[in-house]
């Protein structure tokens, strides 16, 4: 087999996954001497591959800890999102372009003003305990995230003024003010459906393709197929295992050796070599990946000083981190979490540069005593390369005369013991489907996940104003002001937005790049199959 033929074989695998365009496939095919009609037929057949049933899918994943729980009000990372979507369904899912589509809500209607919504419950769906899904189940499941709860979805659901079952097959929701994006809000990954009055999270009951076989938090989660899944061509494996592998080198080694069939968050520093391996298929989702940040809580000294926060933002060499840690598979963040592919991204907001002189100026203006040491807590438990990023930050800010102490803490329980607890730490955020959800959940005053504790009534008012603004240009202008406020005054240093880099055995079929999260929106267990 010559080099072109080897590349063509790999291209057929990528075409089946939907991660190679027709044009690129045709160029490779023509280079091997294949005529245009035959090449076109090959591409069509590759994309039309029929799902097959059977086998055990083993997934090596970063993004979990020993404190994980199956209660959706606790989810903070990818392992539990992927696990939950094997067991349960949401109200709304997102297509690969990021558009909200019906899941257990089959369809919806809205009155003018986007304040009164009617959602149609999908009929004939059964939970794993045999109960038939109805409107009461959905209302109960939404209410898990309202009222007295620590759910991260609480803030985004504050807008619900009233919710009733119009019939067993319809849910009527009235909002306190109009929100044209409300169906996308209901697609938040915490909002999953269980039977009314259900509370035994050690034995979850859902409408997903699989049931729980065993759960060892921080080690392994195993599922078995429940049979007769309601979504055509999905839920194809006999069994699925999620194996916690926090270290990216260990995940890669497990994938290369065949110990796992899929792995998330491949190391950008080694992925170029993996792309050349004919025994692997790499799915890259460009520019919509995790937003990596160092976040200070603005209510705690010395981070309550705006000039100190500006010094910390000017003192980080973002491009050095992107080049050295992510090998260019990332773009610079601009101290808020919207990315340039979001239609409301403020492209007129200048990218904050690395400027040690400005960092030194603002540090001096902050009035801190000479020799003041700033402590940053970080860990591989935040993300696999967080310590590397922090070390480069430490070196770059030293040029401004600022002594940054990097405290490497235990990865175990990082999200319970460090995040939202300490004054300055490493954090990452996934992509939210709408600007409203991003601003409400990450920076809104009502959100329990506002990790910088930056709470501004004037900011909340702007978000509320944009929510009901139907003129898209005006809405973009309002959201642009929101981004300016966060970048200028907030406690977040968002330094990089990475590409998602997933790795698969060539026998894994049916996965594609997704506009929201990696691993095909963390639904690989539901969507994929073996060749």
Secondary structure by P-SEA (a helix, b strand, c coil): ccaaaaaaaaaaaaaaaccccaaaaaaaaaaacccaaaaaaaaaaaaabbbbbbbbbbbbbcccccccccccccccccaaaaaaaacccccbbbcccbbbbbcccccccccccccbbbbbccccccccccccccaaaaaaaaaccccccccccccccccccccccccccbbbbbcccccccccccccccccccccccccccccccccccccccccccccbbbbbbcccccccccccccbbbbbbbccaaaaaaaaaacccccccccccccaaaaaacccbbbbbbccccccccccccccccccccaaaaaaaaaacaaaaaaaacccccccccccccccccccccccccccccccaaaaaaaaaaacccccbbbbbbcccccccaaaaaaaaaaaaaccccbbbbbbbcccccccccccccccbbbbbbcccccaaaaaaccccccccccccccccaaaaaaaaaaaacccaaaaaaaaaaaaaaaaccccccccccccbbbbbccccccccccccccccccccccccccc
